[in-house]
Amino acid sequence: HPGQVYVSDWYSVWRTPDIWKDPADSTEWYAEAKGLENTCTLSLSTPRTGAQLISGGADMGGIRHTDLDEYPDGKLLELMGEVNSIDYCEANPNYIAVTGSKHWDKDGVFAISTDNGANFTSITRPGDARNGRLAYSATDPNLIVWTPQNGAPIRTTDMGKTWEETTGGPAVSIKAFWETT
């Protein structure tokens, strides 16, 4: 097929049927990657009820997989570019928390869902806390412990309305959003 070109970027595989189009006209490109994940998975969670899998990744945010045999309809969170930590409350899997950033390690986001990941609400974060790893209490949907990037562990007992410092945990154990020490 002369003139047909495929190219890959951070997000997808793109195709143009005619690279030789008149330069006065814009070349048309089509996404060709349905069902192909062209990003890096940073976190996975499998709630015992509801969604079969919640995935978080680089560049594309996350995805709520309700049927592993079907391609998901959309992103988990439109407000995040990277989702690097996901956890849920074992006693009530409707409560899911995620942390990450809007743009490659910048503009941190912490969000909570009360409907098994169908919708999320952004939570006010203390200072410049972002990314890192979180752990949801197995029994209390109000209690979450979060170790943000370049920070010491903090916790909330009211689903993120307020945060308090903890003691005894490793300070600055997460230096970049993709690595731990």
C-alpha positions, -999 to +999 in steps of 0.1 A: +000+000+000+021+029-012+018+060+010+004+041+040+024+048+071+022+036+107+038+054+136+039+048+174+041+074+202+036+073+240-001+067+236-011+046+206-003+034+171-014+058+144-019+052+106-023+075+077-036+060+044-018+086+023+014+103+035+018+117-001-012+140+002-010+175-012+010+196+014-018+222+013-042+196+028-037+182+063-027+146+065-053+125+083-042+101+110-063+073+126-057+056+160-052+019+153-046+005+188-080-006+201-073-034+226-035-027+226-021-012+258+009+010+248+017+023+283+034+011+315+012-003+343+021+011+376-005-004+399-032-031+399-060-039+423-087-066+422-117-057+445-135-088+457-168-074+443-177-050+416-150-043+390-129-073+382-097-052+379-087-016+385-054-007+367-033+024+370-006+034+345+017+060+331+004+084+305-032+071+303-043+072+339-062+041+349-090+018+337-119+002+355-122-033+340-158-046+346-153-075+321-119-088+313-131-102+280-142-068+267-122-036+259-130-010+285-151+020+276-129+047+290-103+059+314-107+055+352-100+091+359-100+119+334-083+141+360-051+120+362-024+112+336-005+088+359-022+065+385+007+050+405-011+035+435-046+020+440-061+003+470-096-004+484-113-012+517-117-050+519-148-047+541-165-024+516-149-026+481-170+004+470-144+025+487-113+029+464-085+054+467-059+063+440-030+087+439-009+099+410-004+131+390-020+151+362+012+155+341+042+132+344+052+136+381+036+171+385+003+184+398-004+156+423-039+141+427-054+120+454-090+108+448-115+085+464-144+066+450-175+054+470-190+035+441-164+009+432-144+032+409-173+043+387-167+079+399-139+096+419-137+128+440-104+147+442-093+151+478-073+181+491-037+170+497-014+184+524+013+208+510+028+194+478+022+158+486+018+137+455+023+103+440+037+077+463+019+046+476-012+042+497-028+016+518-066+015+525-077+001+559-092-034+555-120-026+579-125+012+580-134+031+548-123+064+565-087+053+573-060+055+546-023+056+551-003+074+523+035+077+518+038+105+493+068+110+471+097+126+490+077+125+522+070+106+554+038+085+558+006+104+567-028+092+574-064+103+573-093+091+595-120+110+576-115+100+540-090+128+532-107+158+548-077+161+572-043+145+572-019+139+601+017+129+604+026+094+615+057+082+635+079+052+629+075+050+592+103+054+566+107+090+556+114+097+519+112+061+509+097+070+475+119+093+456+102+093+422+067+082+412+079+050+396+105+038+422+109+031+458+140+026+479 
